[in-house]
Amino acid sequence: MKLWILAVGNKMPSWVEEAFGEYAKRMPREARIELVEIKPEKRAGGKTVEQMQEAEMTRILAALPAGANHVMLDERGGEMTTLELAGSMKAWLQDGRDVAFVIGGADGLHPALRQRAGKLWSLSRLTMPHGLVRVLLAEQLYRAMSVIQNHPYHRE
């Protein structure tokens, strides 16, 4: 199984790339993380939020791996504990399909993307910088795998 992270945004600070890379390299072979950066829509020309979301949605849909489970990260989604995430990861591993986690742009995800999600997940009710979301997501995926593998990284 491959864990795809499709993230709207590019040109992240070096600390984001370093921290993300650290957790991605720790992942076991059976659950590798692949980051795909989606070009954000330019905030110019008086475009509406809807137009911005639609343009980014088109890019996201083009990048979504075929046959993957879709998990959309959105502030309106449900929250999970680490152990609940580990349970979902275990089920995804048994299913054998890839999982695509989608991080929207500055204006969030288009409603049509949220509707097509297999899971709508909120990492927090707080508004966070998109670079930090990448790092937090990679760390939580690593932590969930450590729970599944009985590795001492996670402590209850």
Secondary structure in CASP SS format (residue, H / E / C, confidence):
PFRMAT SS
TARGET T0000
AUTHOR 0000-0000-0000
METHOD secondary structure of the structure
MODEL  1
M C 1.00
K E 1.00
L E 1.00
W E 1.00
I E 1.00
L E 1.00
A E 1.00
V E 1.00
G C 1.00
N C 1.00
K C 1.00
M C 1.00
P C 1.00
S H 1.00
W H 1.00
V H 1.00
E H 1.00
E H 1.00
A H 1.00
F H 1.00
G H 1.00
E H 1.00
Y H 1.00
A H 1.00
K H 1.00
R H 1.00
M C 1.00
P C 1.00
R H 1.00
E H 1.00
A H 1.00
R E 1.00
I E 1.00
E E 1.00
L E 1.00
V E 1.00
E E 1.00
I E 1.00
K C 1.00
P C 1.00
E C 1.00
K C 1.00
R C 1.00
A C 1.00
G C 1.00
G C 1.00
K C 1.00
T C 1.00
V H 1.00
E H 1.00
Q H 1.00
M H 1.00
Q H 1.00
E H 1.00
A H 1.00
E H 1.00
M H 1.00
T H 1.00
R H 1.00
I H 1.00
L H 1.00
A H 1.00
A H 1.00
L C 1.00
P C 1.00
A C 1.00
G C 1.00
A C 1.00
N E 1.00
H E 1.00
V E 1.00
M E 1.00
L E 1.00
D E 1.00
E E 1.00
R E 1.00
G E 1.00
G E 1.00
E C 1.00
M C 1.00
T C 1.00
T H 1.00
L H 1.00
E H 1.00
L H 1.00
A H 1.00
G H 1.00
S H 1.00
M H 1.00
K H 1.00
A H 1.00
W H 1.00
L H 1.00
Q H 1.00
D H 1.00
G C 1.00
R C 1.00
D C 1.00
V E 1.00
A E 1.00
F E 1.00
V E 1.00
I E 1.00
G C 1.00
G E 1.00
A C 1.00
D C 1.00
G E 1.00
L C 1.00
H C 1.00
P H 1.00
A H 1.00
L H 1.00
R H 1.00
Q H 1.00
R H 1.00
A C 1.00
G C 1.00
K E 1.00
L E 1.00
W E 1.00
S C 1.00
L C 1.00
S C 1.00
R C 1.00
L C 1.00
T C 1.00
M C 1.00
P C 1.00
H H 1.00
G H 1.00
L H 1.00
V H 1.00
R H 1.00
V H 1.00
L H 1.00
L H 1.00
A H 1.00
E H 1.00
Q H 1.00
L H 1.00
Y H 1.00
R H 1.00
A H 1.00
M H 1.00
S H 1.00
V H 1.00
I H 1.00
Q C 1.00
N C 1.00
H C 1.00
P C 1.00
Y C 1.00
H C 1.00
R C 1.00
E C 1.00
END
